[in-house]
């Protein structure tokens, strides 16, 4: 029988989530902010392919965290950013646990007259200072970041 352990926060921000088993390999994840996501496994693992896999969610979390940072940094720097797409490619180990071994984060930043120096700085600051997901995963996974700027016409 398991026991409940009270989390130690040491004054840190406490984040909560809940994952409820629905059936077979289907789960419903609920965030502390009240949002939900369907998590499911592949058919060969007993799932019905009705939702994202947990590792896909982890990769999306990294992408969302770093995209948010880059857009905010560029906006605060008064750069004319109009769009930002983060394309992530991850390699996983072949054996269990099938952890990420390499992640490539590619930013496509669009705007009119964006400074290459400002975009490089925003990507660097996110990767090295602000993106909690990138910094945390970077302790165990080799992560490479790069970017391209597309001029808005």
C-alpha positions as CSV (number, residue, x, y, z in Angstrom):
1,X,0.0,0.0,0.0
2,X,1.4,3.4,-1.0
3,X,1.7,6.3,1.4
4,X,1.1,10.0,0.8
5,X,4.1,12.2,1.1
6,X,3.6,16.0,1.6
7,X,5.7,17.9,-1.0
8,X,8.6,20.0,0.3
9,X,8.3,23.4,-1.2
10,X,11.0,25.4,0.6
11,X,9.2,28.6,-0.4
12,X,9.3,27.6,-4.1
13,X,6.3,27.9,-6.3
14,X,4.2,24.8,-6.0
15,X,2.7,23.5,-9.3
16,X,0.1,20.8,-9.3
17,X,-1.4,18.4,-11.9
18,X,-3.6,15.4,-11.9
19,X,-3.6,12.4,-14.3
20,X,-6.7,10.1,-14.2
21,X,-6.7,6.7,-15.8
22,X,-9.8,6.4,-18.0
23,X,-9.4,2.9,-19.7
24,X,-6.7,0.7,-21.3
25,X,-3.9,3.2,-22.1
26,X,-6.1,6.3,-22.0
27,X,-5.6,9.0,-19.4
28,X,-6.9,12.5,-18.8
29,X,-4.4,15.0,-17.6
30,X,-5.6,18.1,-15.7
31,X,-3.4,21.1,-15.0
32,X,-3.5,23.2,-11.8
33,X,-4.8,26.0,-14.0
34,X,-7.8,24.0,-15.0
35,X,-6.9,22.8,-18.5
36,X,-7.1,19.2,-19.7
37,X,-5.3,17.1,-22.2
38,X,-6.0,13.5,-23.4
39,X,-3.0,11.2,-23.1
40,X,-3.1,7.8,-24.9
41,X,-0.7,5.1,-26.0
42,X,-0.3,3.5,-29.5
43,X,-2.5,0.6,-30.4
44,X,0.4,-1.8,-30.0
45,X,0.6,-0.6,-26.4
46,X,-3.1,-1.1,-25.7
47,X,-4.1,2.5,-26.6
48,X,-6.4,3.7,-29.3
49,X,-4.3,6.7,-30.4
50,X,-6.8,9.2,-29.1
51,X,-4.3,11.6,-27.6
52,X,-0.7,12.6,-27.3
53,X,2.0,10.4,-25.8
54,X,3.6,11.6,-22.6
55,X,7.0,12.1,-24.2
56,X,5.3,14.2,-26.9
57,X,3.8,16.4,-24.2
58,X,7.3,16.8,-22.6
59,X,8.7,17.9,-26.0
60,X,5.8,20.3,-26.6
61,X,6.3,21.7,-23.1
62,X,9.9,22.6,-24.0
63,X,8.8,24.2,-27.2
64,X,6.1,26.2,-25.6
65,X,8.3,27.4,-22.8
66,X,11.1,28.6,-25.0
67,X,8.8,30.1,-27.7
68,X,7.1,32.2,-25.0
69,X,10.5,33.5,-23.8
70,X,11.8,34.4,-27.2
71,X,8.6,36.3,-28.2
72,X,8.5,38.1,-24.8
73,X,12.2,39.1,-25.0
74,X,11.8,40.3,-28.6
75,X,8.7,42.3,-27.8
76,X,10.4,43.9,-24.7
77,X,13.3,44.8,-27.0
78,X,10.8,46.5,-29.3
79,X,11.6,44.1,-32.2
80,X,8.8,43.9,-34.8
81,X,8.1,40.2,-34.3
82,X,5.0,39.0,-36.1
83,X,5.3,35.2,-35.7
84,X,7.4,32.6,-34.1
85,X,7.4,28.9,-34.8
86,X,9.5,26.4,-32.9
87,X,10.3,23.1,-34.7
88,X,11.6,20.4,-32.3
89,X,13.3,17.2,-33.3
90,X,14.2,14.7,-30.6
91,X,16.1,11.5,-30.7
92,X,15.3,8.8,-28.1
93,X,17.3,5.9,-26.7
94,X,16.6,2.5,-28.3
95,X,16.2,0.7,-25.0
96,X,14.1,1.3,-21.9
97,X,14.0,3.8,-20.5
98,X,13.6,5.5,-23.9
99,X,14.8,8.9,-22.8
100,X,15.6,11.8,-25.0
101,X,19.3,11.7,-26.0
102,X,19.4,14.7,-28.4
103,X,16.9,17.6,-29.0
104,X,17.2,20.1,-31.7
105,X,15.2,23.4,-31.3
106,X,14.8,25.4,-34.4
107,X,13.1,28.8,-34.3
108,X,11.5,30.4,-37.3
109,X,11.0,34.0,-36.4
110,X,9.1,36.3,-38.7
111,X,8.8,40.1,-38.9
112,X,9.8,43.1,-40.8
113,X,13.3,44.4,-40.1
114,X,14.1,42.0,-37.2
115,X,17.6,42.3,-35.9
116,X,19.6,39.1,-36.2
117,X,21.6,40.1,-33.1
118,X,18.3,40.6,-31.1
119,X,16.9,37.2,-32.2
120,X,20.2,35.4,-31.4
121,X,20.2,37.1,-28.0
122,X,16.6,36.1,-27.3
123,X,17.2,32.5,-28.2
124,X,20.4,32.4,-26.1
125,X,18.7,34.0,-23.1
126,X,15.8,31.6,-23.2
127,X,18.1,28.6,-23.5
128,X,20.6,29.6,-20.8
129,X,18.6,31.7,-18.3
130,X,14.8,31.8,-18.6
131,X,13.3,28.6,-20.1
132,X,12.9,26.2,-17.1
133,X,12.1,23.3,-19.3
134,X,15.2,23.8,-21.5
135,X,17.5,24.2,-18.6
136,X,16.1,21.3,-16.7
137,X,16.2,18.9,-19.7
138,X,19.6,20.2,-20.7
139,X,21.1,18.7,-17.6
140,X,20.3,15.2,-19.0
141,X,19.9,15.8,-22.8
142,X,22.1,17.4,-25.4
143,X,20.1,20.3,-26.7
144,X,21.0,22.5,-29.7
145,X,19.2,25.7,-30.6
146,X,19.3,27.6,-33.9
147,X,17.1,30.1,-35.7
148,X,16.2,31.6,-39.0
149,X,14.6,34.9,-39.7
150,X,12.0,35.3,-42.4
151,X,11.3,38.8,-43.5
152,X,7.6,39.6,-43.6
153,X,6.5,41.2,-46.9
